[in-house]
Amino acid sequence: MHFSSFSDFIAMGGYGFFVWLAFGVSIVAMLMIIGESLYQRKSLKHYVHDEVKRKARIAAMKDKQRSEQEA
């Protein structure tokens, strides 16, 4: 499709509002998906870090109890 001017390109033959609205909604949706993915990634990293610390505390407590029982 060829346009004679930039304003014709923006107007898209009278359907410009719908075309650009569709592009805008799509871009906003993609940005929201990216943002949610980054948030979930950060949350998962925090959860894994906390879980590793919790398991280390449990192991340390078991070692402490074991050494107290042997003494």
CHARMM internal coordinates of N, CA and C (Angstrom, degrees):
IC EDIT
DIST 1 N 1 CA 1.4432
DIST 1 CA 1 C 1.5249
ANGL 1 N 1 CA 1 C 107.80
DIST 1 C 2 N 1.3126
ANGL 1 CA 1 C 2 N 116.75
DIHE 1 N 1 CA 1 C 2 N 131.17
DIST 2 N 2 CA 1.4579
ANGL 1 C 2 N 2 CA 121.66
DIHE 1 CA 1 C 2 N 2 CA -178.96
DIST 2 CA 2 C 1.5253
ANGL 2 N 2 CA 2 C 109.71
DIHE 1 C 2 N 2 CA 2 C -110.61
DIST 2 C 3 N 1.3150
ANGL 2 CA 2 C 3 N 115.15
DIHE 2 N 2 CA 2 C 3 N 138.85
DIST 3 N 3 CA 1.4585
ANGL 2 C 3 N 3 CA 121.22
DIHE 2 CA 2 C 3 N 3 CA -179.95
DIST 3 CA 3 C 1.5150
ANGL 3 N 3 CA 3 C 108.10
DIHE 2 C 3 N 3 CA 3 C -117.03
DIST 3 C 4 N 1.3241
ANGL 3 CA 3 C 4 N 115.87
DIHE 3 N 3 CA 3 C 4 N 141.80
DIST 4 N 4 CA 1.4612
ANGL 3 C 4 N 4 CA 119.93
DIHE 3 CA 3 C 4 N 4 CA -177.97
DIST 4 CA 4 C 1.5244
ANGL 4 N 4 CA 4 C 112.53
DIHE 3 C 4 N 4 CA 4 C -82.93
DIST 4 C 5 N 1.3476
ANGL 4 CA 4 C 5 N 118.11
DIHE 4 N 4 CA 4 C 5 N -19.75
DIST 5 N 5 CA 1.4628
ANGL 4 C 5 N 5 CA 120.70
DIHE 4 CA 4 C 5 N 5 CA 178.17
DIST 5 CA 5 C 1.5326
ANGL 5 N 5 CA 5 C 109.20
DIHE 4 C 5 N 5 CA 5 C -152.01
DIST 5 C 6 N 1.3131
ANGL 5 CA 5 C 6 N 113.89
DIHE 5 N 5 CA 5 C 6 N 169.55
DIST 6 N 6 CA 1.4500
ANGL 5 C 6 N 6 CA 118.89
DIHE 5 CA 5 C 6 N 6 CA 179.48
DIST 6 CA 6 C 1.5272
ANGL 6 N 6 CA 6 C 110.92
DIHE 5 C 6 N 6 CA 6 C -66.53
DIST 6 C 7 N 1.3187
ANGL 6 CA 6 C 7 N 117.78
DIHE 6 N 6 CA 6 C 7 N -36.39
DIST 7 N 7 CA 1.4664
ANGL 6 C 7 N 7 CA 120.25
DIHE 6 CA 6 C 7 N 7 CA 178.86
DIST 7 CA 7 C 1.5317
ANGL 7 N 7 CA 7 C 110.85
DIHE 6 C 7 N 7 CA 7 C -65.64
DIST 7 C 8 N 1.3288
ANGL 7 CA 7 C 8 N 117.54
DIHE 7 N 7 CA 7 C 8 N -33.79
DIST 8 N 8 CA 1.4678
ANGL 7 C 8 N 8 CA 120.36
DIHE 7 CA 7 C 8 N 8 CA 174.36
DIST 8 CA 8 C 1.5342
ANGL 8 N 8 CA 8 C 110.62
DIHE 7 C 8 N 8 CA 8 C -66.12
DIST 8 C 9 N 1.3258
ANGL 8 CA 8 C 9 N 114.73
DIHE 8 N 8 CA 8 C 9 N -37.44
DIST 9 N 9 CA 1.4633
ANGL 8 C 9 N 9 CA 118.89
DIHE 8 CA 8 C 9 N 9 CA 177.30
DIST 9 CA 9 C 1.5217
ANGL 9 N 9 CA 9 C 110.40
DIHE 8 C 9 N 9 CA 9 C -63.43
DIST 9 C 10 N 1.3245
ANGL 9 CA 9 C 10 N 117.36
DIHE 9 N 9 CA 9 C 10 N -44.78
DIST 10 N 10 CA 1.4696
ANGL 9 C 10 N 10 CA 121.40
DIHE 9 CA 9 C 10 N 10 CA 179.46
DIST 10 CA 10 C 1.5279
ANGL 10 N 10 CA 10 C 110.47
DIHE 9 C 10 N 10 CA 10 C -64.82
DIST 10 C 11 N 1.3312
ANGL 10 CA 10 C 11 N 117.23
DIHE 10 N 10 CA 10 C 11 N -39.43
DIST 11 N 11 CA 1.4691
ANGL 10 C 11 N 11 CA 121.39
DIHE 10 CA 10 C 11 N 11 CA -178.07
DIST 11 CA 11 C 1.5283
ANGL 11 N 11 CA 11 C 112.02
DIHE 10 C 11 N 11 CA 11 C -71.18
DIST 11 C 12 N 1.3215
ANGL 11 CA 11 C 12 N 118.23
DIHE 11 N 11 CA 11 C 12 N -26.64
DIST 12 N 12 CA 1.4692
ANGL 11 C 12 N 12 CA 123.55
DIHE 11 CA 11 C 12 N 12 CA 178.97
DIST 12 CA 12 C 1.5274
ANGL 12 N 12 CA 12 C 112.28
DIHE 11 C 12 N 12 CA 12 C 50.22
DIST 12 C 13 N 1.2968
ANGL 12 CA 12 C 13 N 115.46
DIHE 12 N 12 CA 12 C 13 N 44.65
DIST 13 N 13 CA 1.4560
ANGL 12 C 13 N 13 CA 119.18
DIHE 12 CA 12 C 13 N 13 CA 177.23
DIST 13 CA 13 C 1.5152
ANGL 13 N 13 CA 13 C 113.37
DIHE 12 C 13 N 13 CA 13 C 65.77
DIST 13 C 14 N 1.3093
ANGL 13 CA 13 C 14 N 117.65
DIHE 13 N 13 CA 13 C 14 N 30.21
DIST 14 N 14 CA 1.4552
ANGL 13 C 14 N 14 CA 121.42
DIHE 13 CA 13 C 14 N 14 CA 178.61
DIST 14 CA 14 C 1.5262
ANGL 14 N 14 CA 14 C 113.31
DIHE 13 C 14 N 14 CA 14 C 94.47
DIST 14 C 15 N 1.3136
ANGL 14 CA 14 C 15 N 116.98
DIHE 14 N 14 CA 14 C 15 N -7.84
DIST 15 N 15 CA 1.4590
ANGL 14 C 15 N 15 CA 121.07
DIHE 14 CA 14 C 15 N 15 CA -179.12
DIST 15 CA 15 C 1.5323
ANGL 15 N 15 CA 15 C 112.00
DIHE 14 C 15 N 15 CA 15 C -107.27
DIST 15 C 16 N 1.3006
ANGL 15 CA 15 C 16 N 116.96
DIHE 15 N 15 CA 15 C 16 N 13.25
DIST 16 N 16 CA 1.4610
ANGL 15 C 16 N 16 CA 122.11
DIHE 15 CA 15 C 16 N 16 CA -175.94
DIST 16 CA 16 C 1.5175
ANGL 16 N 16 CA 16 C 113.16
DIHE 15 C 16 N 16 CA 16 C -57.13
DIST 16 C 17 N 1.3252
ANGL 16 CA 16 C 17 N 117.44
DIHE 16 N 16 CA 16 C 17 N -43.05
DIST 17 N 17 CA 1.4637
ANGL 16 C 17 N 17 CA 119.94
DIHE 16 CA 16 C 17 N 17 CA -179.24
DIST 17 CA 17 C 1.5195
ANGL 17 N 17 CA 17 C 110.98
DIHE 16 C 17 N 17 CA 17 C -56.98
DIST 17 C 18 N 1.3274
ANGL 17 CA 17 C 18 N 117.03
DIHE 17 N 17 CA 17 C 18 N -45.56
DIST 18 N 18 CA 1.4591
ANGL 17 C 18 N 18 CA 121.20
DIHE 17 CA 17 C 18 N 18 CA -177.53
DIST 18 CA 18 C 1.5235
ANGL 18 N 18 CA 18 C 111.64
DIHE 17 C 18 N 18 CA 18 C -71.73
DIST 18 C 19 N 1.3367
ANGL 18 CA 18 C 19 N 116.32
DIHE 18 N 18 CA 18 C 19 N -38.99
DIST 19 N 19 CA 1.4628
ANGL 18 C 19 N 19 CA 120.75
DIHE 18 CA 18 C 19 N 19 CA 179.61
DIST 19 CA 19 C 1.5233
ANGL 19 N 19 CA 19 C 109.84
DIHE 18 C 19 N 19 CA 19 C -64.02
DIST 19 C 20 N 1.3299
ANGL 19 CA 19 C 20 N 117.03
DIHE 19 N 19 CA 19 C 20 N -50.25
DIST 20 N 20 CA 1.4569
ANGL 19 C 20 N 20 CA 120.17
DIHE 19 CA 19 C 20 N 20 CA -177.02
DIST 20 CA 20 C 1.5249
ANGL 20 N 20 CA 20 C 111.75
DIHE 19 C 20 N 20 CA 20 C -71.12
DIST 20 C 21 N 1.3344
ANGL 20 CA 20 C 21 N 116.77
DIHE 20 N 20 CA 20 C 21 N -31.29
DIST 21 N 21 CA 1.4590
ANGL 20 C 21 N 21 CA 119.95
DIHE 20 CA 20 C 21 N 21 CA 174.43
DIST 21 CA 21 C 1.5268
ANGL 21 N 21 CA 21 C 110.10
DIHE 20 C 21 N 21 CA 21 C -64.18
DIST 21 C 22 N 1.3224
ANGL 21 CA 21 C 22 N 117.47
DIHE 21 N 21 CA 21 C 22 N -42.25
DIST 22 N 22 CA 1.4677
ANGL 21 C 22 N 22 CA 121.33
DIHE 21 CA 21 C 22 N 22 CA 178.23
DIST 22 CA 22 C 1.5263
ANGL 22 N 22 CA 22 C 110.56
DIHE 21 C 22 N 22 CA 22 C -62.84
DIST 22 C 23 N 1.3445
ANGL 22 CA 22 C 23 N 116.52
DIHE 22 N 22 CA 22 C 23 N -43.02
DIST 23 N 23 CA 1.4704
ANGL 22 C 23 N 23 CA 119.53
DIHE 22 CA 22 C 23 N 23 CA 176.98
DIST 23 CA 23 C 1.5274
ANGL 23 N 23 CA 23 C 110.34
DIHE 22 C 23 N 23 CA 23 C -61.79
DIST 23 C 24 N 1.3111
ANGL 23 CA 23 C 24 N 117.04
DIHE 23 N 23 CA 23 C 24 N -44.22
DIST 24 N 24 CA 1.4616
ANGL 23 C 24 N 24 CA 120.74
DIHE 23 CA 23 C 24 N 24 CA -178.78
DIST 24 CA 24 C 1.5166
ANGL 24 N 24 CA 24 C 112.60
DIHE 23 C 24 N 24 CA 24 C -62.94
DIST 24 C 25 N 1.3157
ANGL 24 CA 24 C 25 N 116.45
DIHE 24 N 24 CA 24 C 25 N -45.66
DIST 25 N 25 CA 1.4645
ANGL 24 C 25 N 25 CA 120.52
DIHE 24 CA 24 C 25 N 25 CA 179.43
DIST 25 CA 25 C 1.5281
ANGL 25 N 25 CA 25 C 110.14
DIHE 24 C 25 N 25 CA 25 C -63.11
DIST 25 C 26 N 1.3189
ANGL 25 CA 25 C 26 N 116.73
DIHE 25 N 25 CA 25 C 26 N -40.12
DIST 26 N 26 CA 1.4679
ANGL 25 C 26 N 26 CA 120.47
DIHE 25 CA 25 C 26 N 26 CA 179.44
DIST 26 CA 26 C 1.5207
ANGL 26 N 26 CA 26 C 111.10
DIHE 25 C 26 N 26 CA 26 C -64.44
DIST 26 C 27 N 1.3140
ANGL 26 CA 26 C 27 N 117.18
DIHE 26 N 26 CA 26 C 27 N -43.79
DIST 27 N 27 CA 1.4653
ANGL 26 C 27 N 27 CA 120.74
DIHE 26 CA 26 C 27 N 27 CA -179.65
DIST 27 CA 27 C 1.5244
ANGL 27 N 27 CA 27 C 110.28
DIHE 26 C 27 N 27 CA 27 C -65.25
DIST 27 C 28 N 1.3297
ANGL 27 CA 27 C 28 N 116.86
DIHE 27 N 27 CA 27 C 28 N -43.11
DIST 28 N 28 CA 1.4737
ANGL 27 C 28 N 28 CA 119.72
DIHE 27 CA 27 C 28 N 28 CA 178.75
DIST 28 CA 28 C 1.5286
ANGL 28 N 28 CA 28 C 110.07
DIHE 27 C 28 N 28 CA 28 C -62.17
DIST 28 C 29 N 1.3228
ANGL 28 CA 28 C 29 N 117.68
DIHE 28 N 28 CA 28 C 29 N -41.89
DIST 29 N 29 CA 1.4621
ANGL 28 C 29 N 29 CA 121.02
DIHE 28 CA 28 C 29 N 29 CA 179.46
DIST 29 CA 29 C 1.5269
ANGL 29 N 29 CA 29 C 110.78
DIHE 28 C 29 N 29 CA 29 C -63.08
DIST 29 C 30 N 1.3263
ANGL 29 CA 29 C 30 N 117.25
DIHE 29 N 29 CA 29 C 30 N -43.37
DIST 30 N 30 CA 1.4672
ANGL 29 C 30 N 30 CA 120.12
DIHE 29 CA 29 C 30 N 30 CA 179.01
DIST 30 CA 30 C 1.5224
ANGL 30 N 30 CA 30 C 111.47
DIHE 29 C 30 N 30 CA 30 C -64.60
DIST 30 C 31 N 1.3288
ANGL 30 CA 30 C 31 N 117.21
DIHE 30 N 30 CA 30 C 31 N -40.16
DIST 31 N 31 CA 1.4595
ANGL 30 C 31 N 31 CA 120.12
DIHE 30 CA 30 C 31 N 31 CA 178.07
DIST 31 CA 31 C 1.5277
ANGL 31 N 31 CA 31 C 111.05
DIHE 30 C 31 N 31 CA 31 C -65.00
DIST 31 C 32 N 1.3155
ANGL 31 CA 31 C 32 N 116.94
DIHE 31 N 31 CA 31 C 32 N -37.95
DIST 32 N 32 CA 1.4593
ANGL 31 C 32 N 32 CA 120.15
DIHE 31 CA 31 C 32 N 32 CA 177.68
DIST 32 CA 32 C 1.5267
ANGL 32 N 32 CA 32 C 111.02
DIHE 31 C 32 N 32 CA 32 C -65.46
DIST 32 C 33 N 1.3264
ANGL 32 CA 32 C 33 N 117.04
DIHE 32 N 32 CA 32 C 33 N -39.64
DIST 33 N 33 CA 1.4653
ANGL 32 C 33 N 33 CA 120.87
DIHE 32 CA 32 C 33 N 33 CA 178.10
DIST 33 CA 33 C 1.5228
ANGL 33 N 33 CA 33 C 110.36
DIHE 32 C 33 N 33 CA 33 C -64.27
DIST 33 C 34 N 1.3227
ANGL 33 CA 33 C 34 N 116.81
DIHE 33 N 33 CA 33 C 34 N -43.01
DIST 34 N 34 CA 1.4605
ANGL 33 C 34 N 34 CA 120.77
DIHE 33 CA 33 C 34 N 34 CA 178.13
DIST 34 CA 34 C 1.5242
ANGL 34 N 34 CA 34 C 110.13
DIHE 33 C 34 N 34 CA 34 C -62.98
DIST 34 C 35 N 1.3193
ANGL 34 CA 34 C 35 N 117.56
DIHE 34 N 34 CA 34 C 35 N -45.74
DIST 35 N 35 CA 1.4541
ANGL 34 C 35 N 35 CA 121.33
DIHE 34 CA 34 C 35 N 35 CA 179.36
DIST 35 CA 35 C 1.5186
ANGL 35 N 35 CA 35 C 112.17
DIHE 34 C 35 N 35 CA 35 C -61.09
DIST 35 C 36 N 1.3190
ANGL 35 CA 35 C 36 N 117.04
DIHE 35 N 35 CA 35 C 36 N -44.21
DIST 36 N 36 CA 1.4601
ANGL 35 C 36 N 36 CA 121.09
DIHE 35 CA 35 C 36 N 36 CA 179.03
DIST 36 CA 36 C 1.5286
ANGL 36 N 36 CA 36 C 110.85
DIHE 35 C 36 N 36 CA 36 C -64.46
DIST 36 C 37 N 1.3156
ANGL 36 CA 36 C 37 N 117.28
DIHE 36 N 36 CA 36 C 37 N -39.71
DIST 37 N 37 CA 1.4643
ANGL 36 C 37 N 37 CA 120.86
DIHE 36 CA 36 C 37 N 37 CA 178.26
DIST 37 CA 37 C 1.5180
ANGL 37 N 37 CA 37 C 111.13
DIHE 36 C 37 N 37 CA 37 C -63.43
DIST 37 C 38 N 1.3236
ANGL 37 CA 37 C 38 N 116.82
DIHE 37 N 37 CA 37 C 38 N -43.64
DIST 38 N 38 CA 1.4623
ANGL 37 C 38 N 38 CA 119.93
DIHE 37 CA 37 C 38 N 38 CA 178.60
DIST 38 CA 38 C 1.5199
ANGL 38 N 38 CA 38 C 111.08
DIHE 37 C 38 N 38 CA 38 C -64.36
DIST 38 C 39 N 1.3318
ANGL 38 CA 38 C 39 N 117.13
DIHE 38 N 38 CA 38 C 39 N -39.92
DIST 39 N 39 CA 1.4696
ANGL 38 C 39 N 39 CA 121.23
DIHE 38 CA 38 C 39 N 39 CA 177.92
DIST 39 CA 39 C 1.5255
ANGL 39 N 39 CA 39 C 110.91
DIHE 38 C 39 N 39 CA 39 C -63.60
DIST 39 C 40 N 1.3284
ANGL 39 CA 39 C 40 N 117.21
DIHE 39 N 39 CA 39 C 40 N -44.50
DIST 40 N 40 CA 1.4611
ANGL 39 C 40 N 40 CA 120.69
DIHE 39 CA 39 C 40 N 40 CA 179.77
DIST 40 CA 40 C 1.5276
ANGL 40 N 40 CA 40 C 110.89
DIHE 39 C 40 N 40 CA 40 C -65.22
DIST 40 C 41 N 1.3157
ANGL 40 CA 40 C 41 N 116.91
DIHE 40 N 40 CA 40 C 41 N -37.73
DIST 41 N 41 CA 1.4654
ANGL 40 C 41 N 41 CA 120.78
DIHE 40 CA 40 C 41 N 41 CA 178.28
DIST 41 CA 41 C 1.5301
ANGL 41 N 41 CA 41 C 110.19
DIHE 40 C 41 N 41 CA 41 C -61.98
DIST 41 C 42 N 1.3301
ANGL 41 CA 41 C 42 N 115.90
DIHE 41 N 41 CA 41 C 42 N -44.94
DIST 42 N 42 CA 1.4655
ANGL 41 C 42 N 42 CA 120.91
DIHE 41 CA 41 C 42 N 42 CA 179.20
DIST 42 CA 42 C 1.5224
ANGL 42 N 42 CA 42 C 110.08
DIHE 41 C 42 N 42 CA 42 C -63.52
DIST 42 C 43 N 1.3200
ANGL 42 CA 42 C 43 N 117.47
DIHE 42 N 42 CA 42 C 43 N -44.33
DIST 43 N 43 CA 1.4617
ANGL 42 C 43 N 43 CA 121.41
DIHE 42 CA 42 C 43 N 43 CA 179.48
DIST 43 CA 43 C 1.5241
ANGL 43 N 43 CA 43 C 110.99
DIHE 42 C 43 N 43 CA 43 C -62.59
DIST 43 C 44 N 1.3173
ANGL 43 CA 43 C 44 N 117.48
DIHE 43 N 43 CA 43 C 44 N -41.38
DIST 44 N 44 CA 1.4504
ANGL 43 C 44 N 44 CA 121.40
DIHE 43 CA 43 C 44 N 44 CA 179.77
DIST 44 CA 44 C 1.5244
ANGL 44 N 44 CA 44 C 111.08
DIHE 43 C 44 N 44 CA 44 C -64.89
DIST 44 C 45 N 1.3350
ANGL 44 CA 44 C 45 N 116.66
DIHE 44 N 44 CA 44 C 45 N -40.87
DIST 45 N 45 CA 1.4692
ANGL 44 C 45 N 45 CA 119.94
DIHE 44 CA 44 C 45 N 45 CA 177.62
DIST 45 CA 45 C 1.5226
ANGL 45 N 45 CA 45 C 110.78
DIHE 44 C 45 N 45 CA 45 C -61.12
DIST 45 C 46 N 1.3361
ANGL 45 CA 45 C 46 N 117.44
DIHE 45 N 45 CA 45 C 46 N -43.02
DIST 46 N 46 CA 1.4623
ANGL 45 C 46 N 46 CA 121.23
DIHE 45 CA 45 C 46 N 46 CA 178.19
DIST 46 CA 46 C 1.5316
ANGL 46 N 46 CA 46 C 110.76
DIHE 45 C 46 N 46 CA 46 C -63.84
DIST 46 C 47 N 1.3286
ANGL 46 CA 46 C 47 N 116.76
DIHE 46 N 46 CA 46 C 47 N -42.03
DIST 47 N 47 CA 1.4617
ANGL 46 C 47 N 47 CA 120.65
DIHE 46 CA 46 C 47 N 47 CA 179.79
DIST 47 CA 47 C 1.5201
ANGL 47 N 47 CA 47 C 110.66
DIHE 46 C 47 N 47 CA 47 C -62.54
DIST 47 C 48 N 1.3314
ANGL 47 CA 47 C 48 N 117.75
DIHE 47 N 47 CA 47 C 48 N -46.12
DIST 48 N 48 CA 1.4594
ANGL 47 C 48 N 48 CA 121.32
DIHE 47 CA 47 C 48 N 48 CA -179.53
DIST 48 CA 48 C 1.5280
ANGL 48 N 48 CA 48 C 110.12
DIHE 47 C 48 N 48 CA 48 C -63.69
DIST 48 C 49 N 1.3193
ANGL 48 CA 48 C 49 N 117.06
DIHE 48 N 48 CA 48 C 49 N -42.63
DIST 49 N 49 CA 1.4644
ANGL 48 C 49 N 49 CA 120.95
DIHE 48 CA 48 C 49 N 49 CA 178.56
DIST 49 CA 49 C 1.5261
ANGL 49 N 49 CA 49 C 110.79
DIHE 48 C 49 N 49 CA 49 C -60.31
DIST 49 C 50 N 1.3168
ANGL 49 CA 49 C 50 N 116.98
DIHE 49 N 49 CA 49 C 50 N -45.94
DIST 50 N 50 CA 1.4630
ANGL 49 C 50 N 50 CA 121.07
DIHE 49 CA 49 C 50 N 50 CA 178.91
DIST 50 CA 50 C 1.5275
ANGL 50 N 50 CA 50 C 111.29
DIHE 49 C 50 N 50 CA 50 C -64.40
DIST 50 C 51 N 1.3205
ANGL 50 CA 50 C 51 N 117.16
DIHE 50 N 50 CA 50 C 51 N -38.24
DIST 51 N 51 CA 1.4610
ANGL 50 C 51 N 51 CA 121.55
DIHE 50 CA 50 C 51 N 51 CA 179.98
DIST 51 CA 51 C 1.5340
ANGL 51 N 51 CA 51 C 110.79
DIHE 50 C 51 N 51 CA 51 C -66.09
DIST 51 C 52 N 1.3227
ANGL 51 CA 51 C 52 N 117.14
DIHE 51 N 51 CA 51 C 52 N -40.99
DIST 52 N 52 CA 1.4624
ANGL 51 C 52 N 52 CA 121.10
DIHE 51 CA 51 C 52 N 52 CA 177.69
DIST 52 CA 52 C 1.5246
ANGL 52 N 52 CA 52 C 110.12
DIHE 51 C 52 N 52 CA 52 C -63.44
DIST 52 C 53 N 1.3326
ANGL 52 CA 52 C 53 N 117.09
DIHE 52 N 52 CA 52 C 53 N -43.37
DIST 53 N 53 CA 1.4621
ANGL 52 C 53 N 53 CA 120.49
DIHE 52 CA 52 C 53 N 53 CA 178.07
DIST 53 CA 53 C 1.5286
ANGL 53 N 53 CA 53 C 110.99
DIHE 52 C 53 N 53 CA 53 C -63.24
DIST 53 C 54 N 1.3206
ANGL 53 CA 53 C 54 N 117.21
DIHE 53 N 53 CA 53 C 54 N -40.64
DIST 54 N 54 CA 1.4668
ANGL 53 C 54 N 54 CA 121.61
DIHE 53 CA 53 C 54 N 54 CA 179.81
DIST 54 CA 54 C 1.5293
ANGL 54 N 54 CA 54 C 110.38
DIHE 53 C 54 N 54 CA 54 C -63.68
DIST 54 C 55 N 1.3209
ANGL 54 CA 54 C 55 N 117.27
DIHE 54 N 54 CA 54 C 55 N -45.15
DIST 55 N 55 CA 1.4680
ANGL 54 C 55 N 55 CA 120.48
DIHE 54 CA 54 C 55 N 55 CA 179.54
DIST 55 CA 55 C 1.5245
ANGL 55 N 55 CA 55 C 111.12
DIHE 54 C 55 N 55 CA 55 C -65.20
DIST 55 C 56 N 1.3284
ANGL 55 CA 55 C 56 N 117.31
DIHE 55 N 55 CA 55 C 56 N -35.62
DIST 56 N 56 CA 1.4639
ANGL 55 C 56 N 56 CA 120.55
DIHE 55 CA 55 C 56 N 56 CA 177.31
DIST 56 CA 56 C 1.5280
ANGL 56 N 56 CA 56 C 110.12
DIHE 55 C 56 N 56 CA 56 C -66.01
DIST 56 C 57 N 1.3411
ANGL 56 CA 56 C 57 N 117.69
DIHE 56 N 56 CA 56 C 57 N -40.43
DIST 57 N 57 CA 1.4678
ANGL 56 C 57 N 57 CA 121.06
DIHE 56 CA 56 C 57 N 57 CA 177.41
DIST 57 CA 57 C 1.5258
ANGL 57 N 57 CA 57 C 111.03
DIHE 56 C 57 N 57 CA 57 C -63.73
DIST 57 C 58 N 1.3285
ANGL 57 CA 57 C 58 N 116.62
DIHE 57 N 57 CA 57 C 58 N -40.92
DIST 58 N 58 CA 1.4639
ANGL 57 C 58 N 58 CA 120.68
DIHE 57 CA 57 C 58 N 58 CA 179.07
DIST 58 CA 58 C 1.5224
ANGL 58 N 58 CA 58 C 110.11
DIHE 57 C 58 N 58 CA 58 C -63.95
DIST 58 C 59 N 1.3312
ANGL 58 CA 58 C 59 N 116.62
DIHE 58 N 58 CA 58 C 59 N -45.36
DIST 59 N 59 CA 1.4668
ANGL 58 C 59 N 59 CA 120.46
DIHE 58 CA 58 C 59 N 59 CA 179.48
DIST 59 CA 59 C 1.5246
ANGL 59 N 59 CA 59 C 110.75
DIHE 58 C 59 N 59 CA 59 C -63.19
DIST 59 C 60 N 1.3239
ANGL 59 CA 59 C 60 N 117.47
DIHE 59 N 59 CA 59 C 60 N -40.20
DIST 60 N 60 CA 1.4656
ANGL 59 C 60 N 60 CA 120.72
DIHE 59 CA 59 C 60 N 60 CA 179.19
DIST 60 CA 60 C 1.5250
ANGL 60 N 60 CA 60 C 110.36
DIHE 59 C 60 N 60 CA 60 C -65.40
DIST 60 C 61 N 1.3104
ANGL 60 CA 60 C 61 N 116.64
DIHE 60 N 60 CA 60 C 61 N -40.04
DIST 61 N 61 CA 1.4624
ANGL 60 C 61 N 61 CA 120.07
DIHE 60 CA 60 C 61 N 61 CA 179.27
DIST 61 CA 61 C 1.5274
ANGL 61 N 61 CA 61 C 110.70
DIHE 60 C 61 N 61 CA 61 C -66.03
DIST 61 C 62 N 1.3263
ANGL 61 CA 61 C 62 N 117.59
DIHE 61 N 61 CA 61 C 62 N -40.98
DIST 62 N 62 CA 1.4694
ANGL 61 C 62 N 62 CA 120.49
DIHE 61 CA 61 C 62 N 62 CA 177.70
DIST 62 CA 62 C 1.5235
ANGL 62 N 62 CA 62 C 110.56
DIHE 61 C 62 N 62 CA 62 C -63.55
DIST 62 C 63 N 1.3195
ANGL 62 CA 62 C 63 N 117.88
DIHE 62 N 62 CA 62 C 63 N -42.10
DIST 63 N 63 CA 1.4671
ANGL 62 C 63 N 63 CA 121.57
DIHE 62 CA 62 C 63 N 63 CA 177.70
DIST 63 CA 63 C 1.5256
ANGL 63 N 63 CA 63 C 110.57
DIHE 62 C 63 N 63 CA 63 C -62.39
DIST 63 C 64 N 1.3204
ANGL 63 CA 63 C 64 N 116.29
DIHE 63 N 63 CA 63 C 64 N -41.41
DIST 64 N 64 CA 1.4646
ANGL 63 C 64 N 64 CA 120.88
DIHE 63 CA 63 C 64 N 64 CA 179.56
DIST 64 CA 64 C 1.5230
ANGL 64 N 64 CA 64 C 110.50
DIHE 63 C 64 N 64 CA 64 C -63.99
DIST 64 C 65 N 1.3291
ANGL 64 CA 64 C 65 N 116.76
DIHE 64 N 64 CA 64 C 65 N -44.46
DIST 65 N 65 CA 1.4731
ANGL 64 C 65 N 65 CA 120.49
DIHE 64 CA 64 C 65 N 65 CA 179.41
DIST 65 CA 65 C 1.5256
ANGL 65 N 65 CA 65 C 110.60
DIHE 64 C 65 N 65 CA 65 C -65.01
DIST 65 C 66 N 1.3182
ANGL 65 CA 65 C 66 N 116.72
DIHE 65 N 65 CA 65 C 66 N -40.18
DIST 66 N 66 CA 1.4548
ANGL 65 C 66 N 66 CA 121.56
DIHE 65 CA 65 C 66 N 66 CA -179.96
DIST 66 CA 66 C 1.5414
ANGL 66 N 66 CA 66 C 110.62
DIHE 65 C 66 N 66 CA 66 C -63.57
DIST 66 C 67 N 1.3516
ANGL 66 CA 66 C 67 N 116.27
DIHE 66 N 66 CA 66 C 67 N -42.51
DIST 67 N 67 CA 1.4586
ANGL 66 C 67 N 67 CA 119.62
DIHE 66 CA 66 C 67 N 67 CA -179.50
DIST 67 CA 67 C 1.5433
ANGL 67 N 67 CA 67 C 110.84
DIHE 66 C 67 N 67 CA 67 C -70.18
DIST 67 C 68 N 1.3259
ANGL 67 CA 67 C 68 N 117.27
DIHE 67 N 67 CA 67 C 68 N -32.22
DIST 68 N 68 CA 1.4664
ANGL 67 C 68 N 68 CA 120.17
DIHE 67 CA 67 C 68 N 68 CA 177.48
DIST 68 CA 68 C 1.5301
ANGL 68 N 68 CA 68 C 110.77
DIHE 67 C 68 N 68 CA 68 C -69.67
DIST 68 C 69 N 1.3225
ANGL 68 CA 68 C 69 N 116.68
DIHE 68 N 68 CA 68 C 69 N -35.78
DIST 69 N 69 CA 1.4632
ANGL 68 C 69 N 69 CA 120.47
DIHE 68 CA 68 C 69 N 69 CA 179.75
DIST 69 CA 69 C 1.5248
ANGL 69 N 69 CA 69 C 111.01
DIHE 68 C 69 N 69 CA 69 C -70.18
DIST 69 C 70 N 1.3336
ANGL 69 CA 69 C 70 N 117.06
DIHE 69 N 69 CA 69 C 70 N -34.23
DIST 70 N 70 CA 1.4572
ANGL 69 C 70 N 70 CA 120.57
DIHE 69 CA 69 C 70 N 70 CA 179.93
DIST 70 CA 70 C 1.5089
ANGL 70 N 70 CA 70 C 112.34
DIHE 69 C 70 N 70 CA 70 C -73.86
DIST 70 C 71 N 1.3051
ANGL 70 CA 70 C 71 N 117.44
DIHE 70 N 70 CA 70 C 71 N -26.12
DIST 71 N 71 CA 1.4672
ANGL 70 C 71 N 71 CA 120.70
DIHE 70 CA 70 C 71 N 71 CA -176.65
DIST 71 CA 71 C 1.4860
ANGL 71 N 71 CA 71 C 113.42
DIHE 70 C 71 N 71 CA 71 C -82.07
END
COOR INIT
IC SEED 1 N 1 CA 1 C
IC BUILD
